[in-house]
């Protein structure tokens, strides 16, 4: 029986870990994010193509967390303006993804549900949404952009919430021993 030294075992373990890391990066590189036409800099993809070999993870809609506990319950003030709510909902999604070993760069599709802001003459605050969104997507730290739909709805389940966001993320299949 061959004798395995600590140094040999460590080298083998390093080699296996490097192979897994390279395989994961290679798979991640295979996700194709089609940019918007004509060099449009808007931070979404026109389409995202996920090849075979990936698991699809559907993340339930995330609402913003209460930002001001002293504000009246169920008010917009309790959750903040659209920018604050979008950032909060995306932070909640980021935490959910992290529990699954995923990050925001693994998001391939997003659906955003928004209600009109009663503090802005009942108009939709899309600029506020984008203010929070652009902290997570299309940045130097996280350049991946999901395909995205944004729709206005009459109301959300939580009074005072202006936004609910759901995402679909992908990750390479785990190798079986």
C-alpha positions in Angstrom: 0.0 0.0 0.0 1.5 3.4 -0.9 2.5 5.7 1.9 0.6 9.0 1.9 2.5 11.9 3.6 0.9 15.0 5.0 2.6 17.1 2.3 1.2 14.7 -0.4 -2.3 14.8 1.1 -2.2 18.6 1.3 -1.1 18.8 -2.3 -3.8 16.4 -3.4 -6.4 18.4 -1.5 -5.2 21.7 -3.0 -5.3 20.2 -6.4 -8.9 19.0 -6.0 -10.0 22.3 -4.6 -8.4 24.2 -7.4 -10.1 21.9 -9.9 -13.5 22.4 -8.3 -12.9 26.2 -8.3 -11.8 26.2 -12.0 -14.8 24.0 -12.9 -17.2 26.4 -11.0 -15.7 29.5 -12.7 -15.9 27.7 -16.1 -19.6 26.9 -15.6 -20.3 30.4 -14.3 -18.6 31.8 -17.4 -21.0 29.8 -19.5 -24.1 31.8 -18.4 -24.6 34.2 -21.3 -25.9 37.7 -20.5 -27.0 39.4 -23.7 -26.6 43.2 -23.4 -29.3 45.6 -24.4 -29.0 46.8 -28.1 -27.0 49.7 -29.3 -24.7 49.9 -26.3 -27.6 50.9 -24.0 -26.0 51.3 -20.5 -29.2 50.5 -18.6 -28.2 48.0 -15.9 -30.2 45.0 -17.1 -29.6 42.3 -19.7 -31.8 41.9 -22.7 -31.7 38.1 -22.1 -29.8 35.6 -20.0 -29.1 32.1 -21.3 -28.4 29.4 -18.8 -26.8 26.2 -20.3 -27.4 22.7 -19.0 -25.6 21.8 -15.8 -27.1 24.4 -13.6 -29.6 24.3 -10.7 -32.3 26.9 -10.8 -33.2 28.6 -7.5 -36.5 30.5 -7.2 -36.3 33.0 -4.4 -39.7 34.2 -3.1 -40.6 37.9 -3.1 -38.7 40.0 -0.6 -40.2 43.1 1.0 -38.3 45.9 2.7 -37.6 45.8 6.4 -39.0 48.4 8.7 -36.6 51.4 8.7 -38.2 53.6 11.3 -39.8 51.8 14.2 -41.2 55.1 15.5 -43.2 55.9 12.3 -46.8 54.9 12.1 -47.2 51.2 11.5 -48.2 50.4 7.8 -47.0 53.8 6.6 -44.5 54.5 3.8 -42.4 56.4 6.5 -42.0 53.2 8.4 -40.2 51.6 5.4 -38.6 54.7 3.8 -38.8 56.0 0.3 -38.6 53.8 -2.8 -34.7 54.0 -2.9 -34.5 52.9 0.7 -37.1 50.2 0.2 -35.5 48.8 -2.9 -32.1 48.7 -1.2 -33.6 47.0 1.8 -35.5 44.4 -0.3 -32.3 43.6 -2.3 -30.3 43.4 0.9 -32.8 40.8 2.1 -32.5 38.9 -1.1 -28.7 39.0 -0.9 -29.0 37.4 2.6 -31.3 34.7 1.3 -29.0 33.9 -1.5 -25.9 33.8 0.8 -27.6 31.1 2.9 -27.7 29.0 -0.3 -24.1 29.7 -1.2 -25.1 32.2 -3.9 -24.6 35.9 -4.6 -26.2 38.7 -6.5 -24.1 37.8 -9.5 -25.9 34.5 -9.7 -29.3 36.2 -10.3 -30.4 35.7 -13.9 -34.0 37.0 -13.7 -35.8 39.5 -11.5 -39.4 40.7 -11.2 -40.1 43.9 -9.4 -43.6 44.8 -8.2 -44.1 48.4 -7.3 -46.9 50.5 -6.0 -47.4 54.3 -6.5 -45.9 56.4 -3.8 -48.7 58.3 -1.9 -46.1 60.9 -0.8 -45.3 61.6 -4.5 -48.9 62.3 -5.8 -49.5 58.6 -6.2 -46.8 58.3 -8.9 -44.5 55.5 -9.4 -40.9 56.3 -8.2 -38.9 54.3 -10.8 -35.8 56.6 -10.3 -35.9 55.6 -6.6 -36.0 51.9 -7.6 -33.0 52.4 -9.8 -31.1 54.2 -7.0 -31.3 51.1 -4.8 -31.0 48.6 -7.7 -27.7 50.1 -9.1 -26.0 49.4 -5.8 -26.2 45.7 -6.5 -26.2 45.2 -10.3 -23.9 46.5 -13.0 -21.3 47.7 -10.6 -17.5 47.2 -10.8 -17.7 44.8 -7.9 -20.7 42.9 -9.3 -21.1 43.5 -13.1 -23.6 40.7 -13.8 -27.0 42.1 -14.9 -30.2 40.0 -14.7 -33.0 40.0 -17.2 -35.7 42.1 -15.4 -39.4 43.0 -15.5 -40.8 45.9 -13.4 -44.5 46.3 -13.1 -46.9 48.5 -11.2 -49.5 46.8 -9.0 -52.4 48.2 -7.0 -51.1 47.2 -3.6 -48.6 44.9 -1.9 -49.4 42.6 1.0 -47.7 44.9 3.5 -49.2 48.3 3.9 -46.6 51.0 3.4 -44.3 48.8 1.3 -43.7 50.3 -2.1 -41.7 47.4 -3.6 -41.5 43.6 -3.6 -38.7 41.8 -5.5 -38.4 38.2 -6.5 -35.4 36.6 -8.3 -34.3 33.5 -10.0 -30.7 32.5 -9.5 -28.6 29.7 -10.9 -25.6 27.7 -9.7 -23.6 24.9 -11.3 -24.7 21.3 -10.4 -22.5 19.9 -7.6 -20.2 17.2 -8.8 -21.1 13.7 -7.5 -18.3 11.7 -5.9 
